[in-house]
């Protein structure tokens, strides 16, 4: 019951709660196709930037690790030289046949030799280096009377599973074999150092395109 002069307020409330569907849709508009495409494009650009940054950081970290490992191996080689009078030079199978494995790789000209798993010159030379510095054979069995000059980390032992098994090459941080050569000691026109050449190709593997006209410019090396 309403007394005289009292107004009904329910009508206004009803009108505010039961607005037409058209009014509701207009108040909360959805994304247009163009707006969705713009959002997707932004997401793709951001994803590309993240991937590019991740690749750069990974490559930079691998190069830094390779530099540290080459420096450590070089120091071990100097200790070997102090004890033996010469740097490691010979064959992975410890035979006396020539040319030695460590004399077959010329860093000055063999820029397209494969440092990967098919590297016929890279792998044997790096295995010989492992044998001489570790004091063990390729199967990692200690050699009687041999001295260890370097404690190899499992990730450096190519061909093994977590460092266990037969070593088939010394692996750099990019997954390829380290290069080791003593060819300059017998032929000054080849290689770079009269002592030894030690390097990582820094992920350059033939026949992939070289990032520079001369691949050695991107190598991590001791010369």
C-alpha positions as semicolon CSV with decimal commas, in nm:
position;residue;x (nm);y (nm);z (nm)
1;X;0,000;0,000;0,000
2;X;0,128;0,342;-0,089
3;X;0,001;0,653;0,066
4;X;-0,097;0,954;-0,129
5;X;0,201;1,128;-0,286
6;X;0,436;0,824;-0,258
7;X;0,617;0,728;-0,577
8;X;0,692;0,374;-0,690
9;X;1,068;0,311;-0,704
10;X;1,052;-0,046;-0,833
11;X;1,008;0,059;-1,190
12;X;1,348;0,233;-1,200
13;X;1,522;-0,065;-1,045
14;X;1,364;-0,301;-1,290
15;X;1,471;-0,092;-1,581
16;X;1,833;-0,083;-1,458
17;X;1,852;-0,460;-1,401
18;X;1,675;-0,568;-1,717
19;X;1,860;-0,372;-1,982
20;X;1,830;-0,484;-2,342
21;X;2,098;-0,724;-2,468
22;X;2,211;-0,466;-2,722
23;X;2,294;-0,221;-2,444
24;X;2,499;-0,486;-2,256
25;X;2,696;-0,583;-2,567
26;X;2,773;-0,220;-2,636
27;X;2,907;-0,175;-2,283
28;X;3,154;-0,469;-2,313
29;X;3,279;-0,485;-2,671
30;X;3,503;-0,784;-2,778
31;X;3,835;-0,783;-2,965
32;X;3,821;-0,729;-3,337
33;X;4,009;-0,954;-3,578
34;X;4,263;-0,679;-3,643
35;X;4,329;-0,636;-3,272
36;X;4,381;-1,010;-3,228
37;X;4,626;-1,015;-3,518
38;X;4,819;-0,726;-3,365
39;X;4,842;-0,910;-3,031
40;X;4,960;-1,229;-3,203
41;X;5,223;-1,034;-3,397
42;X;5,355;-0,878;-3,077
43;X;5,376;-1,221;-2,911
44;X;5,570;-1,362;-3,207
45;X;5,815;-1,070;-3,202
46;X;5,872;-1,110;-2,829
47;X;5,924;-1,487;-2,868
48;X;6,180;-1,423;-3,142
49;X;6,367;-1,179;-2,921
50;X;6,375;-1,430;-2,635
51;X;6,511;-1,706;-2,861
52;X;6,774;-1,476;-3,011
53;X;6,887;-1,362;-2,667
54;X;6,898;-1,721;-2,540
55;X;7,111;-1,830;-2,837
56;X;7,349;-1,537;-2,787
57;X;7,389;-1,609;-2,416
58;X;7,448;-1,981;-2,481
59;X;7,710;-1,909;-2,749
60;X;7,887;-1,655;-2,531
61;X;7,896;-1,901;-2,242
62;X;8,033;-2,178;-2,466
63;X;8,309;-1,951;-2,597
64;X;8,408;-1,850;-2,244
65;X;8,426;-2,214;-2,137
66;X;8,632;-2,308;-2,443
67;X;8,878;-2,028;-2,368
68;X;8,914;-2,150;-2,010
69;X;8,963;-2,513;-2,117
70;X;9,223;-2,424;-2,379
71;X;9,414;-2,218;-2,122
72;X;9,402;-2,507;-1,872
73;X;9,508;-2,764;-2,134
74;X;9,794;-2,538;-2,244
75;X;9,916;-2,514;-1,884
76;X;9,902;-2,894;-1,854
77;X;10,101;-2,926;-2,177
78;X;10,370;-2,698;-2,037
79;X;10,394;-2,920;-1,728
80;X;10,420;-3,223;-1,956
81;X;10,700;-3,052;-2,148
82;X;10,884;-2,970;-1,824
83;X;10,886;-3,339;-1,729
84;X;10,942;-3,497;-2,070
85;X;11,136;-3,236;-2,267
86;X;10,883;-3,242;-2,554
87;X;10,515;-3,176;-2,611
88;X;10,285;-3,476;-2,678
89;X;10,341;-3,592;-3,033
90;X;10,236;-3,931;-3,168
91;X;9,950;-4,167;-3,248
92;X;9,629;-4,247;-3,067
93;X;9,711;-4,619;-3,090
94;X;10,058;-4,545;-2,946
95;X;10,232;-4,693;-3,251
96;X;10,546;-4,542;-3,404
97;X;10,407;-4,527;-3,757
98;X;10,432;-4,192;-3,933
99;X;10,300;-3,944;-4,006
100;X;10,189;-3,910;-3,649
101;X;9,824;-3,834;-3,580
102;X;9,927;-3,503;-3,426
103;X;10,111;-3,405;-3,747
104;X;9,821;-3,471;-3,985
105;X;9,616;-3,163;-3,903
106;X;9,735;-2,827;-4,036
107;X;9,544;-2,542;-3,871
108;X;9,680;-2,302;-4,131
109;X;9,519;-2,469;-4,431
110;X;9,278;-2,742;-4,319
111;X;9,003;-2,492;-4,251
112;X;8,740;-2,722;-4,399
113;X;8,841;-3,037;-4,212
114;X;8,550;-3,173;-4,012
115;X;8,589;-3,137;-3,632
116;X;8,270;-3,339;-3,582
117;X;8,224;-3,712;-3,539
118;X;8,355;-3,772;-3,893
119;X;8,673;-3,574;-3,838
120;X;8,941;-3,824;-3,948
121;X;9,223;-3,584;-3,853
122;X;9,070;-3,410;-3,553
123;X;8,961;-3,712;-3,350
124;X;9,281;-3,925;-3,337
125;X;9,499;-3,627;-3,247
126;X;9,269;-3,525;-2,963
127;X;9,258;-3,884;-2,832
128;X;9,638;-3,891;-2,823
129;X;9,633;-3,564;-2,630
130;X;9,390;-3,720;-2,382
131;X;9,611;-4,026;-2,335
132;X;9,925;-3,824;-2,270
133;X;9,766;-3,575;-2,030
134;X;9,542;-3,818;-1,840
135;X;9,793;-4,098;-1,792
136;X;9,530;-4,346;-1,912
137;X;9,453;-4,518;-2,240
138;X;9,146;-4,436;-2,448
139;X;8,944;-4,685;-2,239
140;X;9,043;-4,480;-1,933
141;X;9,253;-4,759;-1,786
142;X;9,558;-4,610;-1,608
143;X;9,887;-4,671;-1,789
144;X;10,157;-4,813;-1,565
145;X;10,414;-4,549;-1,476
146;X;10,227;-4,271;-1,659
147;X;10,162;-3,940;-1,486
148;X;9,835;-3,748;-1,499
149;X;9,868;-3,382;-1,592
150;X;9,503;-3,290;-1,636
151;X;9,176;-3,394;-1,470
152;X;8,931;-3,412;-1,760
153;X;8,569;-3,331;-1,685
154;X;8,306;-3,582;-1,808
155;X;8,162;-3,333;-2,059
156;X;8,502;-3,312;-2,231
157;X;8,519;-3,686;-2,300
158;X;8,351;-3,744;-2,634
159;X;8,213;-4,092;-2,698
160;X;8,149;-4,160;-2,330
161;X;7,829;-4,166;-2,127
162;X;7,868;-3,919;-1,841
163;X;8,242;-3,971;-1,861
164;X;8,226;-4,351;-1,856
165;X;8,351;-4,559;-2,149
166;X;8,605;-4,523;-2,428
167;X;8,714;-4,173;-2,522
168;X;8,687;-4,115;-2,897
169;X;8,766;-3,742;-2,897
170;X;8,811;-3,442;-2,671
171;X;8,484;-3,252;-2,692
172;X;8,469;-2,874;-2,691
173;X;8,166;-2,685;-2,548
174;X;8,008;-2,680;-2,895
175;X;8,006;-3,061;-2,922
176;X;8,295;-3,091;-3,169
177;X;8,650;-3,218;-3,127
178;X;8,925;-2,990;-3,009
179;X;9,200;-2,943;-3,264
180;X;9,555;-3,036;-3,162
181;X;9,855;-3,027;-3,393
182;X;10,234;-3,049;-3,367
183;X;10,300;-3,024;-3,741
184;X;10,487;-2,692;-3,716
185;X;10,761;-2,856;-3,510
186;X;10,874;-3,045;-3,820
187;X;10,758;-2,809;-4,097
188;X;10,764;-2,437;-4,023
189;X;10,549;-2,365;-4,329
190;X;10,253;-2,543;-4,170
191;X;10,054;-2,463;-3,861
192;X;10,128;-2,165;-3,639
193;X;10,324;-2,250;-3,323
194;X;10,654;-2,443;-3,310
195;X;10,525;-2,584;-2,981
196;X;10,166;-2,693;-3,050
197;X;9,843;-2,558;-3,195
198;X;9,531;-2,604;-2,985
199;X;9,189;-2,473;-3,083
200;X;8,812;-2,498;-3,098
201;X;8,631;-2,423;-3,423
202;X;8,359;-2,251;-3,216
203;X;8,072;-2,444;-3,375
204;X;8,189;-2,399;-3,735
205;X;8,152;-2,737;-3,902
206;X;8,199;-2,781;-4,279
207;X;8,020;-2,775;-4,515
208;X;7,811;-2,515;-4,330
209;X;7,864;-2,158;-4,440
210;X;8,143;-1,980;-4,257
211;X;8,040;-1,661;-4,073
212;X;8,352;-1,491;-4,210
213;X;8,568;-1,530;-4,522
214;X;8,830;-1,700;-4,302
215;X;8,684;-1,945;-4,047
216;X;8,991;-1,914;-3,822
217;X;8,875;-1,562;-3,735
218;X;8,597;-1,712;-3,525
219;X;8,802;-2,000;-3,381
220;X;8,911;-2,000;-3,017
221;X;9,282;-2,074;-3,035
222;X;9,624;-2,049;-2,868
223;X;9,787;-1,841;-3,142
